[in-house]
């Protein structure tokens, strides 16, 4: 990975300092505090455990991963295309997944033809007359993103933005359907779309920010129809960074980044709220948190900069079963080189004792991975009957340099 590796992956770097002793000392994965780099690492590691991304979420996941400098490999699956929103998200995901340029340009051309140019009431809108506001919001974001990444884009941007602004409610918020259903998420997404023209639409943006402040809890989290949740908090963070504002700046309550991380599990996934299936991953909330964390770490909106180059490597770690005390932990690691150049890799998987911060045992593989090549490493450990343990997988370039190439994957022992 070419970005973030000097700012994140502290776990790997500390491991590297202790390698020569063959007794590995690592810092604990602390749950407290707003360590956004660690939170992003844990989220990326969670996605290393996914073999495929669900089509309805794959585009957003791919965008978040690629913006982190991580390849999606063959995990990306595009969804069904019907509405403008479908084409918008698919443009984002297909660019992030390095789909053929002709295919992406086809999506762009189709989406541009979906803009209304004749009906005065709906002039500038994407989709059929009366379509939800999200259709136009995400069409604008996706087309601007495509242009930023070198694709040919030609639509009536001013008309689209003017249409979006015309839907603002008296309290400053926006809703997906109409003024009776105003919410923080839609309002934040509007701000992302308006951000490149923030001076031109400063009054609209100011009113929207006033509304968002009214929806923030003392904890820093944001409400959506009365419920504090991770999705709304993530969306507002993305909006503020797109506007060039500090999410922890004056005028906001608490610390919204810390509030977002409070919804994260030790395994890296997120829940929607503390009261909604807190023991199970929420796929949408996890992808939304990923999108926000990436922007916080990069200090810039993913929608306003070209995607970073990557090393072409993607990792999938598959556990044969839930890891439990007094049993065997068996897993496989699949590493794909989707880049155009060969790569020197070192895959290391170890059983980590969290109590005394030592690696009890490990297995490793070194290889020159040719362009397009996929390799698999199977391994297993016997887990002691008592204690606190994790299984961790790292990918470096070699034993000498130990440069991290892929985010670490952490699997807890239950």
Secondary structure, DSSP 4 states (H G I P E B T S, - for coil): --SSTTTS-HHHHHHHHHGGGT-EE------SS--HHHHHHHHHHHHHT-SS--HHHHHHHHHHHHHTT---TT--------SHHHHHHHHHHHHHTT--HHHHHHHHHHHHTTB--S-TTTTT-BSSTT--HHHHHHHHHHHHHHHHTT------HHHHHHHHHHT--TTS-EESS-TTSEEHHHHHHHHHHHGGGTTTTHHHHHHHHHHHHHTB-TTS-EEETTEEEHHHHHHHHHHHHHTT--TTSTTS-S-HHHHHHTTB-TTS-B-S-TTS-TTS--HHHHHHHHHHHHHHHHTS-GGGSPPPP--SEEEEEEESS---TTEEEEEEEEEEE-SSS-EEEEEEEEEEETTTTEEEEEEEEEEEE-TT-EEEEEEEEEEPSSS-EEEEEEEES-TTT--EEEEEEEEE--
